Amino acid sequence: MSLKNFVREQLKEMKGGIGNVSRRGLEGRRWCSRTRSHIAPDHAAPPSMSVEQGRWANLPPELLLDIIQRVEESETLWPSRAVVVACASVCKSWREITKEIVKTPEQCGKLTFPISLKQPGPREGPIQCFIKRDRATSTYLLYFGLVPSEDEKDKMLLAARKIRRATCTDFVISLVADDFSRASSTYVGKLRSNFLGTKFTIYDTQPPCEAAIQSNSRLNRRFNSKQVSPRVSACNYSVGTVSYELNVLRTRGPRRMHCEMDSIPISCLQEGGSVPTPSLFTHSFDEPSSLSPASKGKDKVTEFSSTSLLDIPVPVPGAGDPLVLKNKAPRWHEQLQCWCLNFRGRVTVASVKNFQLVAAVDPSHKISAAEQEKVILQFGKIGKDIFTMDYRYPLSALQAFAICLSSFDTKPACE
């Protein structure tokens, strides 16, 4: 029997013995019911819950390390990648070793845990995804893969819902496709437009670096007090903006856009440069959804509207200028009579939404010509309500998804 089959059999055998671990708490049951639609959570059990690790925790560390390394190397794509997540779900010792072995997308080019969606993509090549639009429900689902599969068993990464308001439009982003509440632990960020739909702000539920967390600790303490419902996500951190140029003369051509990523320094494109990379979610997936006893009774739960003042810009300390992305210039094709870009077969339908973004650099930034030519994000149409999204370092899946969502909003002044 091969090692892969052996591990699969052992995981099935352990399922009955550690069922109490996978079913602990109300939140745990909710996560288990959604494992088909998103990457499994990378949170550990809360200290208050005693977990029986059983005989599987007593394996020699050297043997356990070798087993998980072989599994991680063999199971590279979804859905087989779920075996790696299953190894991290056995017990605490298995989880710690799995987290030690599994690298970030920048290092290995693989998506494993939810936090991978907030970490920068690989440097060598793009991570290829596609987006499905549902006009009836105004939802947008991001899947991992080249194109939709025939059996519709694609791995869903993120979901967004478009919400029109009087003065703006919001795209609420979640880890699941059936819960877009800001009070939910699956809420990861949002995209908000201005009145004209020419400027969009990207918000994250957590700052990109520890320094930003420390600088806002006083604000976090204020909003984590019992005067505010613990179910409400207290802060949205502004991590970037997307701006579209006005087309007053109504000239033909693709939309022109600029993306300023406040959380990513331009120095990340220099040799030896890096991007602030979160390792854990700042909120716990195991937090109880019910109100604490202190907030019940006479205390009235504070509700925040869409115009909440909890939107905090997060500059990266000591990082210099932020990264700015711009459209890669298209060329006019005389025979086809249209603007063309080389999408390398990933885009097949002409659309005003199609774009490729490259870094907008100044000679003083000392960025190599090869880095300047790299397409960091490309987005385009391949069918009715189906679009491809390919992103790479230094963008994360969440940031790339938010930039692409801005293309779905109506922009009569830019076309």
Solvent accessible surface area in square Angstrom, and as a share of the most:
residue,aa,sasa,rsa
1,M,176,0.78
2,S,60,0.39
3,L,55,0.27
4,K,86,0.36
5,N,74,0.38
6,F,83,0.35
7,V,7,0.04
8,R,85,0.31
9,E,85,0.38
10,Q,38,0.17
11,L,31,0.15
12,K,139,0.59
13,E,93,0.42
14,M,5,0.02
15,K,153,0.65
16,G,68,0.65
17,G,63,0.61
18,I,28,0.14
19,G,3,0.03
20,N,86,0.44
21,V,12,0.07
22,S,56,0.36
23,R,145,0.53
24,R,62,0.22
25,G,30,0.28
26,L,132,0.66
27,E,18,0.08
28,G,13,0.12
29,R,120,0.44
30,R,72,0.26
31,W,11,0.04
32,C,62,0.37
33,S,88,0.57
34,R,38,0.14
35,T,65,0.38
36,R,226,0.82
37,S,32,0.21
38,H,1,0.01
39,I,3,0.01
40,A,18,0.14
41,P,18,0.11
42,D,7,0.03
43,H,33,0.15
44,A,59,0.46
45,A,32,0.25
46,P,31,0.19
47,P,140,0.88
48,S,106,0.68
49,M,77,0.34
50,S,115,0.74
51,V,48,0.27
52,E,135,0.61
53,Q,59,0.26
54,G,48,0.46
55,R,155,0.57
56,W,39,0.14
57,A,28,0.22
58,N,124,0.63
59,L,50,0.25
60,P,69,0.43
61,P,90,0.56
62,E,128,0.57
63,L,86,0.43
64,L,4,0.02
65,L,64,0.32
66,D,55,0.28
67,I,22,0.11
68,I,1,0.00
69,Q,73,0.32
70,R,133,0.48
71,V,5,0.03
72,E,17,0.08
73,E,120,0.54
74,S,59,0.38
75,E,3,0.02
76,T,55,0.32
77,L,111,0.55
78,W,34,0.12
79,P,106,0.67
80,S,35,0.23
81,R,1,0.00
82,A,46,0.36
83,V,13,0.08
84,V,1,0.00
85,V,12,0.07
86,A,36,0.28
87,C,0,0.00
88,A,2,0.01
89,S,55,0.35
90,V,3,0.02
91,C,8,0.05
92,K,135,0.57
93,S,36,0.23
94,W,12,0.04
95,R,28,0.10
96,E,89,0.40
97,I,26,0.13
98,T,0,0.00
99,K,73,0.31
100,E,119,0.53
101,I,22,0.11
102,V,19,0.11
103,K,104,0.44
104,T,37,0.21
105,P,0,0.00
106,E,43,0.19
107,Q,128,0.57
108,C,44,0.26
109,G,30,0.28
110,K,42,0.18
111,L,4,0.02
112,T,1,0.00
113,F,12,0.05
114,P,0,0.00
115,I,10,0.05
116,S,7,0.05
117,L,4,0.02
118,K,15,0.06
119,Q,11,0.05
120,P,4,0.02
121,G,0,0.00
122,P,13,0.08
123,R,87,0.32
124,E,163,0.73
125,G,24,0.23
126,P,64,0.40
127,I,8,0.04
128,Q,58,0.26
129,C,0,0.00
130,F,0,0.00
131,I,0,0.00
132,K,56,0.24
133,R,34,0.12
134,D,64,0.33
135,R,153,0.56
136,A,100,0.77
137,T,69,0.40
138,S,40,0.26
139,T,13,0.07
140,Y,10,0.04
141,L,36,0.18
142,L,0,0.00
143,Y,31,0.12
144,F,43,0.18
145,G,20,0.20
146,L,101,0.50
147,V,85,0.49
148,P,38,0.24
149,S,46,0.29
150,E,180,0.81
151,D,90,0.47
152,E,134,0.60
153,K,156,0.66
154,D,28,0.15
155,K,25,0.11
156,M,7,0.03
157,L,0,0.00
158,L,1,0.01
159,A,0,0.00
160,A,0,0.00
161,R,90,0.33
162,K,25,0.11
163,I,55,0.28
164,R,156,0.57
165,R,94,0.34
166,A,98,0.76
167,T,87,0.50
168,C,18,0.11
169,T,10,0.06
170,D,3,0.01
171,F,0,0.00
172,V,9,0.05
173,I,1,0.00
174,S,0,0.00
175,L,3,0.02
176,V,1,0.00
177,A,39,0.30
178,D,103,0.53
179,D,26,0.13
180,F,23,0.10
181,S,52,0.34
182,R,48,0.18
183,A,35,0.27
184,S,16,0.11
185,S,21,0.13
186,T,1,0.01
187,Y,3,0.01
188,V,3,0.02
189,G,0,0.00
190,K,5,0.02
191,L,0,0.00
192,R,37,0.13
193,S,6,0.04
194,N,59,0.30
195,F,154,0.64
196,L,100,0.50
197,G,2,0.02
198,T,15,0.09
199,K,100,0.42
200,F,0,0.00
201,T,27,0.16
202,I,2,0.01
203,Y,21,0.08
204,D,16,0.08
205,T,15,0.08
206,Q,4,0.02
207,P,6,0.04
208,P,19,0.12
209,C,26,0.16
210,E,118,0.53
211,A,47,0.36
212,A,5,0.04
213,I,51,0.26
214,Q,129,0.57
215,S,89,0.57
216,N,23,0.12
217,S,42,0.27
218,R,190,0.69
219,L,46,0.23
220,N,37,0.19
221,R,154,0.56
222,R,162,0.59
223,F,26,0.11
224,N,116,0.60
225,S,42,0.27
226,K,129,0.55
227,Q,140,0.62
228,V,16,0.09
229,S,6,0.04
230,P,79,0.50
231,R,117,0.43
232,V,34,0.19
233,S,27,0.17
234,A,17,0.13
235,C,10,0.06
236,N,0,0.00
237,Y,6,0.02
238,S,12,0.08
239,V,5,0.03
240,G,0,0.00
241,T,28,0.16
242,V,0,0.00
243,S,40,0.26
244,Y,11,0.04
245,E,73,0.33
246,L,98,0.49
247,N,28,0.14
248,V,120,0.69
249,L,152,0.75
250,R,150,0.55
251,T,80,0.47
252,R,178,0.65
253,G,34,0.33
254,P,44,0.28
255,R,16,0.06
256,R,161,0.59
257,M,3,0.01
258,H,80,0.36
259,C,0,0.00
260,E,74,0.33
261,M,0,0.00
262,D,39,0.20
263,S,2,0.01
264,I,2,0.01
265,P,8,0.05
266,I,8,0.04
267,S,39,0.25
268,C,0,0.00
269,L,12,0.06
270,Q,64,0.29
271,E,182,0.82
272,G,80,0.77
273,G,15,0.14
274,S,78,0.50
275,V,17,0.10
276,P,31,0.19
277,T,55,0.32
278,P,20,0.13
279,S,82,0.53
280,L,97,0.48
281,F,22,0.09
282,T,77,0.45
283,H,44,0.20
284,S,48,0.31
285,F,2,0.01
286,D,23,0.12
287,E,90,0.40
288,P,108,0.68
289,S,52,0.33
290,S,72,0.46
291,L,46,0.23
292,S,47,0.30
293,P,120,0.76
294,A,55,0.42
295,S,5,0.03
296,K,115,0.49
297,G,75,0.72
298,K,205,0.87
299,D,66,0.34
300,K,183,0.78
301,V,55,0.32
302,T,55,0.32
303,E,150,0.67
304,F,58,0.24
305,S,72,0.46
306,S,26,0.17
307,T,96,0.56
308,S,14,0.09
309,L,172,0.85
310,L,9,0.04
311,D,38,0.20
312,I,26,0.13
313,P,94,0.59
314,V,3,0.02
315,P,99,0.62
316,V,25,0.14
317,P,78,0.49
318,G,91,0.87
319,A,22,0.17
320,G,68,0.66
321,D,79,0.41
322,P,43,0.27
323,L,0,0.00
324,V,42,0.24
325,L,0,0.00
326,K,84,0.36
327,N,32,0.16
328,K,66,0.28
329,A,87,0.68
330,P,35,0.22
331,R,152,0.56
332,W,77,0.27
333,H,42,0.19
334,E,121,0.54
335,Q,162,0.72
336,L,116,0.58
337,Q,92,0.41
338,C,42,0.25
339,W,107,0.37
340,C,25,0.15
341,L,45,0.22
342,N,104,0.53
343,F,21,0.09
344,R,202,0.74
345,G,67,0.64
346,R,25,0.09
347,V,22,0.13
348,T,102,0.59
349,V,57,0.33
350,A,92,0.72
351,S,36,0.23
352,V,57,0.33
353,K,39,0.17
354,N,19,0.10
355,F,7,0.03
356,Q,5,0.02
357,L,0,0.00
358,V,11,0.06
359,A,3,0.02
360,A,28,0.21
361,V,39,0.22
362,D,70,0.36
363,P,126,0.79
364,S,85,0.55
365,H,35,0.15
366,K,168,0.71
367,I,13,0.07
368,S,63,0.41
369,A,77,0.59
370,A,70,0.54
371,E,46,0.21
372,Q,64,0.28
373,E,114,0.51
374,K,70,0.30
375,V,35,0.20
376,I,5,0.02
377,L,0,0.00
378,Q,17,0.08
379,F,0,0.00
380,G,0,0.00
381,K,46,0.20
382,I,39,0.20
383,G,21,0.21
384,K,168,0.71
385,D,22,0.11
386,I,45,0.23
387,F,1,0.00
388,T,1,0.01
389,M,0,0.00
390,D,8,0.04
391,Y,0,0.00
392,R,29,0.11
393,Y,13,0.05
394,P,1,0.01
395,L,0,0.00
396,S,4,0.03
397,A,0,0.00
398,L,6,0.03
399,Q,25,0.11
400,A,0,0.00
401,F,0,0.00
402,A,0,0.00
403,I,0,0.00
404,C,0,0.00
405,L,0,0.00
406,S,0,0.00
407,S,1,0.01
408,F,14,0.06
409,D,7,0.04
410,T,84,0.49
411,K,1,0.00
412,P,84,0.53
413,A,36,0.28
414,C,6,0.04
415,E,73,0.33
